[in-house]
Amino acid sequence: MIPMTHKDPARSLGSRIKEKLNGWIRLIFSDRNSRNLFLFLLLNLSFAFVELSYGIWTNSLGLISDSFHMFFDCTGLVAGLAASVITRWRANDKFSYGYVRAEVLAGFVNGLFLLFIAFFIMSEAVERAIEPPEVKHERLFIVSVLGLLVNLVGIYAFQHGHGHSHGGGGSHGHSHGGGGHSHPHSHGGFSDPHSHSHDSGDITGSDSQIMKGVFLHILADTLGSVGVIISAVMMQMFGWMIADPICSMFIAILIALSVLALIKESVLILMQRQPAALDVALPQCYQKVMQLAGVYSVQEPHFWTLCSDVYVGALKLEVSRASDPKYIVSHTHMIFAAVGVKQLYVQLDYANM
């Protein structure tokens, strides 16, 4: 009897882990972009090991640095996959918005990692440029061409998926009346023929930070492979051993440039900056709201990005006591829904006049 009591918990733990993994795999394969991410991750990881082995064998920093870039691209792909699973977790009392911000955090952390590796490669390249080592360039060409083909597969897969998005779930709005002890509530949003509904949990669409980052990294990888091929040709034809560290510098710069935009975007979202896409539209929306019957002023407007292309806002309206709160709230929602604000919180303050 004793052996059975020890086996059962182990068996149940194993089955729970297996169940969880199966659930994650089902989630990954249920979405076109996350499926592409997973398959390209396997291809990228396999070739990164091949490239690293050949880089050590040929003593090529260009190839070694490109393999490290591919490894760190794999961390970006893993972050994307993790985010695609985490963002689908249900909202709860503690995380009322759900877990969609995992996308932003994944993009930010991935960007920092890539900047670190770019700095490391650049410092090594400078050292090698001062004293160029002997490189077995005749072995570089085949692996470099294979690396280019792997990255071209990635570019095709993700560019082909560009513009592909998954809709679902409507926006939902809340309105809270303030002022004279009146608290009208509205849930479910307001339909508007000009507004588009998206599920806030869809972070694997073509506009997501993860997909932008992945595509930029693969593009930088592709150009890096081209750089390694050029350096191999130069070393073979002209005996220019300095071409290898120059190629590494080129790859390091490409890595840094590919992630700067992603890091900047992530930081602005985490700092709660007003969505840049709405910089022109929001003042126009305020003007339209001011023109509604009974609205005196728009006060304390706050708008922020929850995750890719999901905007949330809150504002206070000073209104006449004779005004119709339902009319004001519904039309305010429609005005902001037309420019892409998914959730809007409206507070009404009744003027003392």
C-alpha positions in Angstrom: 0.0 0.0 0.0 2.8 2.4 0.8 4.4 2.4 -2.7 0.9 3.2 -4.2 0.5 6.3 -2.0 3.9 7.6 -3.3 3.1 6.8 -7.0 -0.3 8.3 -7.2 0.7 12.0 -6.4 3.6 11.7 -8.8 1.3 10.3 -11.5 -1.3 13.1 -10.9 1.4 15.8 -11.0 2.7 14.3 -14.2 -0.8 14.3 -15.7 -1.4 17.8 -14.6 1.8 19.0 -16.2 0.9 17.1 -19.4 -2.6 18.6 -19.4 -1.2 22.1 -19.0 1.3 21.6 -21.8 -1.5 20.3 -24.1 -3.6 23.3 -23.2 -0.8 25.7 -24.1 -0.1 23.8 -27.4 -3.8 24.0 -28.3 -3.8 27.8 -27.6 -0.7 28.3 -29.7 -2.0 26.3 -32.6 -5.5 27.8 -32.5 -4.1 31.1 -33.8 -2.3 31.5 -37.1 0.4 34.0 -36.0 1.2 32.2 -32.7 1.4 28.9 -34.7 3.9 30.5 -37.1 5.8 31.9 -34.1 6.1 28.4 -32.6 7.2 26.6 -35.8 9.7 29.4 -36.7 11.0 29.2 -33.1 11.9 25.5 -33.6 13.5 26.2 -37.0 15.4 29.2 -35.6 16.6 27.4 -32.5 17.9 24.4 -34.5 19.8 26.5 -36.9 21.2 28.8 -34.2 23.0 25.7 -32.7 24.3 24.8 -36.2 25.6 28.3 -36.8 27.2 28.5 -33.3 29.0 25.2 -33.9 30.3 26.3 -37.3 31.2 29.7 -35.9 33.4 28.1 -33.2 34.9 25.6 -35.8 35.7 28.4 -38.3 36.7 30.9 -35.7 34.3 33.5 -37.2 33.0 36.1 -34.9 30.5 37.2 -37.6 28.9 33.7 -37.5 29.1 33.4 -33.7 27.6 36.9 -33.2 24.8 36.0 -35.8 24.1 32.8 -33.9 23.8 34.7 -30.6 21.4 37.1 -32.3 19.4 34.1 -33.4 19.4 32.7 -29.8 18.1 36.1 -28.5 15.6 36.2 -31.3 14.4 32.8 -29.9 13.9 34.5 -26.5 11.8 37.1 -28.3 9.8 34.3 -30.0 9.4 32.5 -26.6 8.3 35.8 -25.0 5.7 36.2 -27.8 4.4 32.7 -27.3 4.2 33.2 -23.5 2.4 36.5 -24.0 0.0 34.9 -26.5 -1.0 32.4 -23.8 -0.9 34.7 -20.8 -3.0 37.4 -22.5 -5.8 34.9 -22.9 -6.1 34.3 -19.2 -9.4 35.6 -17.8 -9.6 38.9 -16.0 -10.2 38.6 -12.2 -10.6 40.8 -9.1 -6.9 41.5 -8.8 -6.3 41.9 -12.6 -9.5 43.6 -13.7 -8.1 44.4 -17.2 -6.8 40.8 -17.6 -3.2 40.0 -18.6 -3.0 41.8 -21.9 -0.1 44.0 -20.7 2.1 40.9 -20.8 2.6 41.8 -24.5 4.2 45.2 -23.6 6.4 43.7 -20.9 7.6 40.9 -23.3 8.5 43.5 -25.9 10.3 45.7 -23.4 12.3 42.8 -21.8 13.2 41.4 -25.2 14.4 44.8 -26.4 16.7 45.2 -23.4 18.2 41.7 -24.0 18.9 42.5 -27.6 20.5 45.8 -26.8 22.8 44.0 -24.3 23.9 41.4 -26.9 24.4 44.2 -29.5 26.8 46.0 -27.1 28.6 42.7 -26.4 29.0 41.9 -30.1 30.2 45.5 -30.9 32.9 45.4 -28.1 34.1 42.0 -29.4 34.2 43.2 -33.0 36.2 46.3 -32.1 38.7 44.1 -30.3 39.0 41.8 -33.3 39.3 44.8 -35.7 42.4 45.9 -33.9 43.9 42.4 -34.1 42.1 40.4 -36.9 42.4 36.6 -36.2 42.8 33.9 -38.9 39.3 32.9 -40.0 38.5 29.6 -41.9 36.4 31.6 -44.4 36.0 28.7 -46.8 33.6 27.0 -44.4 31.5 30.1 -43.8 29.7 30.4 -47.1 27.4 27.4 -47.0 26.3 28.0 -43.4 25.7 31.7 -44.1 23.5 30.9 -47.2 21.5 28.4 -45.1 21.1 31.1 -42.4 19.8 33.4 -45.1 17.3 30.8 -46.3 16.0 30.2 -42.7 15.4 34.0 -42.2 13.7 34.3 -45.6 11.3 31.6 -44.5 10.6 33.7 -41.4 10.1 36.9 -43.4 7.7 35.1 -45.7 5.7 33.5 -42.8 5.3 36.7 -40.9 5.0 39.2 -43.8 2.4 36.8 -45.3 0.5 37.0 -42.0 0.8 40.8 -41.9 -2.6 42.4 -42.1 -4.2 39.2 -40.7 -6.1 40.0 -37.5 -8.7 38.3 -35.3 -11.7 40.2 -34.3 -14.1 39.3 -31.5 -15.7 40.6 -28.5 -17.0 44.2 -28.5 -15.8 47.1 -26.6 -17.6 47.8 -23.4 -18.1 51.2 -21.8 -18.9 52.4 -18.3 -20.4 55.7 -17.4 -20.6 57.2 -14.0 -22.6 60.2 -13.3 -21.3 62.6 -10.7 -22.4 65.8 -9.2 -26.0 65.9 -8.0 -26.0 62.3 -6.6 -27.0 60.9 -9.9 -25.1 57.7 -11.0 -26.3 56.4 -14.3 -24.4 53.3 -15.4 -24.1 51.9 -18.8 -22.5 48.6 -19.8 -22.0 47.0 -23.2 -20.8 50.0 -25.1 -22.7 51.9 -27.8 -23.0 50.7 -31.3 -21.5 53.0 -34.0 -21.4 52.1 -37.7 -17.9 53.8 -37.9 -16.3 52.1 -35.0 -14.5 48.7 -35.1 -14.6 46.1 -32.3 -11.5 44.1 -31.4 -10.9 41.7 -28.7 -8.4 43.3 -26.3 -6.8 39.9 -25.7 -5.7 39.6 -29.4 -2.1 40.5 -29.1 -0.9 38.3 -31.9 -2.4 40.3 -34.7 -0.1 42.0 -37.3 -0.1 45.3 -35.3 1.0 43.8 -32.0 4.4 44.8 -30.5 5.4 41.1 -30.4 4.8 40.6 -34.1 6.4 44.0 -35.0 9.5 43.0 -32.9 9.7 39.5 -34.3 9.5 40.8 -37.9 12.2 43.5 -37.3 14.5 40.9 -35.7 14.1 38.5 -38.5 14.8 41.3 -41.0 17.9 42.3 -39.1 18.9 38.6 -39.0 18.5 38.4 -42.8 20.7 41.4 -43.4 23.2 40.0 -40.9 23.3 36.8 -42.9 23.9 38.8 -46.0 26.8 40.6 -44.1 28.4 37.3 -43.2 28.1 36.1 -46.9 29.8 39.3 -48.1 32.6 39.1 -45.5 33.2 35.4 -46.5 33.4 36.4 -50.2 35.8 39.3 -49.3 38.1 37.0 -47.2 38.1 34.3 -49.9 38.7 36.7 -52.9 40.9 39.4 -51.3 42.1 37.9 -48.1 40.6 40.8 -46.1 40.4 39.3 -42.6 39.1 42.6 -41.2 35.8 42.0 -43.1 34.7 39.6 -40.3 34.7 42.1 -37.4 33.2 44.8 -39.7 30.4 42.3 -40.5 29.9 41.8 -36.7 29.7 45.6 -36.2 27.1 45.8 -38.9 25.0 43.0 -37.2 25.3 44.8 -33.8 24.1 48.1 -35.3 21.2 46.3 -37.0 20.2 44.6 -33.7 20.2 47.9 -31.9 18.3 49.8 -34.6 15.7 47.0 -34.9 14.8 47.2 -31.2 15.0 50.9 -30.4 11.5 51.6 -31.8 10.1 48.7 -29.9 11.7 49.8 -26.6 10.5 53.4 -27.1 6.9 52.2 -27.8 7.0 49.9 -24.8 8.3 52.6 -22.4 5.7 55.1 -23.6 2.9 52.6 -23.0 4.2 51.7 -19.5 4.6 55.5 -18.7 0.9 55.9 -19.6 1.5 58.4 -22.4 -1.5 59.4 -24.4 -1.7 57.1 -27.5 0.4 58.8 -30.2 -2.1 57.6 -32.8 -4.8 59.7 -31.1 -2.8 62.9 -30.8 -4.7 64.6 -33.6 -8.0 62.9 -33.1 -8.6 63.5 -29.3 -8.8 67.4 -29.5 -11.3 67.0 -32.3 -13.3 64.6 -30.2 -13.3 67.1 -27.3 -14.7 69.8 -29.6 -17.5 67.4 -30.8 -18.4 66.5 -27.2 -18.5 70.3 -26.3 -21.1 70.8 -29.1 -23.5 68.3 -27.5 -26.6 69.9 -26.0 -26.1 70.6 -22.3 -22.3 70.1 -22.2 -20.4 73.1 -20.8 -16.8 71.7 -20.6 -14.6 68.6 -20.8 -12.4 68.2 -17.7 -9.6 65.8 -16.6 -9.3 63.8 -19.8 -7.0 60.7 -19.5 -6.3 58.3 -22.3 -3.8 55.5 -22.4 -2.9 52.3 -24.3 -3.8 49.0 -22.6 -2.0 46.9 -25.3 -1.6 47.1 -29.0 -4.3 49.3 -30.6 -6.5 49.0 -27.4 -7.1 52.4 -26.0 -8.9 53.3 -22.8 -10.0 56.7 -21.6 -11.7 58.5 -18.8 -13.1 62.1 -18.7 -15.3 64.3 -16.7 -18.1 66.4 -18.3 -19.6 69.5 -16.8 -23.2 69.5 -17.9 -26.4 71.4 -17.3 -28.9 70.1 -14.7 -31.6 70.1 -17.5 -29.5 68.0 -19.8 -30.3 64.4 -20.8 -27.5 62.2 -19.2 -28.3 59.2 -21.4 -28.0 61.3 -24.6 -24.7 62.9 -23.5 -23.1 59.6 -22.4 -24.2 57.6 -25.5 -23.1 60.3 -27.9 -19.8 60.8 -26.1 -19.1 57.0 -26.4 -19.9 57.1 -30.1 -17.6 60.0 -30.7 -14.6 58.3 -29.1 -15.5 54.8 -30.4 -15.2 56.2 -33.9 -11.5 57.0 -33.3 -10.7 53.6 -31.7 -11.2 54.1 -27.9 -12.3 50.6 -26.8 -13.4 51.5 -23.2 -14.5 54.9 -22.0 -15.4 56.0 -18.5 -17.5 59.1 -18.4 -18.3 61.1 -15.2 -21.0 63.8 -15.3 -20.8 66.8 -13.0 -23.9 69.0 -12.9 -23.1 72.7 -12.9 -24.5 74.9 -10.1 -26.4 77.3 -12.4 
